[in-house]
Amino acid sequence: MNTQLKENVSIDVEVLKKISDLDLADLCNITEQAIRAGGGFGWLSVPTRETLKKYWNGLVLINSKKLIVGRLNKAIAGTLQLSFQTSNNEAQKNIANIHSHFVAPWARGYGLAKSMIDYASVLSKENNAKCIQLDIRETQDAAIKLFESKGFVKWGENPNYAFIDGKSIKGLYFYKNIE
């Protein structure tokens, strides 16, 4: 999927199956930036570069996960992980899950996050999913508004979803039927 925007900015969204050295550098850089900006990637402090490299290289080896990347002018500027159930979970085989969706601070406001969600919906349908689920910290206001604008419905809350700086943070659970 390719979109040309104002200001000569182009957006591309794709599944990354193999990671080149340049893509790995982009992934590590934007992950560090998102963590520093409180971007909800799960890490609270920036891990070593070696840890990030192992994380991203390992992720593309997992058959039940798809690493969706959003590119802004060809550089990776955001990611979304889409998970499908393993073959032993027949009861939930038609459910996809969104994890670790983020956009680098410098790339926000161009529609990249929306484009990755739209692509995840298409990919989910292609893989026979009938529902997409996700969970998110209550502190991620912009992301919550984004998912709600894309038709996701909040169905529950967990008062002890995460612990940050000694405080309990509520988690919100969303779903969207895609049939």
N, C-alpha and C positions, 0 to 999 in steps of 0.2 A: 504494500500500500504506500503510495507516494502522494504528498500534498504540497503544492507550491503556495506559499503565503506571501503577504506583503513584505516589504523590505528585503526581497530576494532571499527569503529563508525557506528552506525545504525541509520537510519532515518525511522520514521513512520509518516504517515499523515492520519488523521481521522477527522470526524465530532464529535465534543464534544456536546453531548446532555444533559449531567448532569455533574456538576463540583464537584469533590471531594475536600476535604480540601487541599490535596497535590497539585492538579491541580490548585486550586485557588491561592495558594502561588506562584506556578510557574508563573501563568499569571500576578499576581501583580508584582513580581520581574522583569520579562522581560519587562513589560510595563514601569516600572520606569527606567530601564536601557536604553530602546529605546528612551524615552523622553529625558533623559540626553544626549544621543548621537545625538539628533536632528533627530530622526528616522521617522518623518512624521506621527506620530500617531494622530496628531491634537492638543494634549495638548502641551503647550509651557513650562509649569512648572509642576513638579510632584505633582499630587493631593494627598490628604490624602489616607492612606491605606483603610479606610472605604469607601471612594468614589470609589476607584478601585474595591473593593469587590462588591459593589452594581452594578457597571457598568457590570462586568463580569457575575454575577449571573442573572441580568436582561436580558442580551443579549440572553442567551439560552432560555428564555421564549417567545421570539418573533418568531411566526410561519413562517414569511416570510424571516427569516435570518438563515443562517447556519454558525456556528463557526467552521472553519477548523483550526486545530492545527497541527503544525509540532513538532515532538519529536526528540530530539537528545539523543541517549542512554536512552530513556524512559522519559526524562524530557522535558516538554513543552519549546520550544526554539523560537517559532514563531507562528503567527496567520494570518489568512486571513478571512475576513468576506464576505460571499457571500449572496447577497440579491436577492430575487425574488419579482415580483410585487404582490400586494394584489389583491384579486379577483375582485375588482371594476375597476381595470385598465386593461381591456381586450385589449386595443390597444397596450400595451407594455408587454403583458403576456409572450412573448417569449424572453424577454431581462433579463439577469442577470447582477448584478453590483458587482464589487469587491470594498471593502472598507477596510481601516485600515490594510493593509498588512505590516507586519514588522517581522524582525528576530532580536533576541537579539544580541548585538555586539559580544559576545563571541562565537556565533554559526554561524557566517557568513563565507562563503567560502566553505561550505560543500554541497551546492546544495539544501538546505532546502527550500529556497524561490521558486526556480524553481519547486520543487516537489509539493508545495502547489498550485501553479498556474496550473500545470498539473492536479492535483486532482480537482481543481475548474472547469476546463474545462470539465472533465468527469462528474462531478456532475451536471453541467449546462445542458449537453446533456441529461442526465438521467431525468432531469426535464423539458425537451422539449424546452430549450432555444436555440435560433438560433444565438444569439449575446451576447457577454459579453462587458460591458462598465466599464470604470474607469476614475477617475480624480486624478491628482497628482500635487504637488507643483513643480515648475521648478527647485527648489534647490535640489531635490532628484535625482541627476545624476545617481547613481548606479541603482536605481529602474526604472528610465526611460529606461536606456539601457537594463535592464532585460526584461521589458515588450515588448520593440521593438524586442528583440531577440526571444521572444515567439510568434511573429507574430501580435502584437497589432499595430494598425495604428493610428497615431495622426491625429485628424480631426479638432481640434480647440484650442483656447486659450482664457483665461479670464485674462485681465491685473490686475484686482482687486480681485483675488481669495482668498488671505489671507493677513492679516496685521501682521507683525512681527517686533517688535522693532520700531514701527512707520513707517515702510516701506511697500509699497504695493508689494506683491509677485504674480507673474504670475502663473496661473494654466493651466495645459495641459490636454486635453481630448483625450481619446483613445477608440478604439473599436476593436473587433475581431469577425469575423463571424465564427461560429463553426458548420455549417451544413455539 
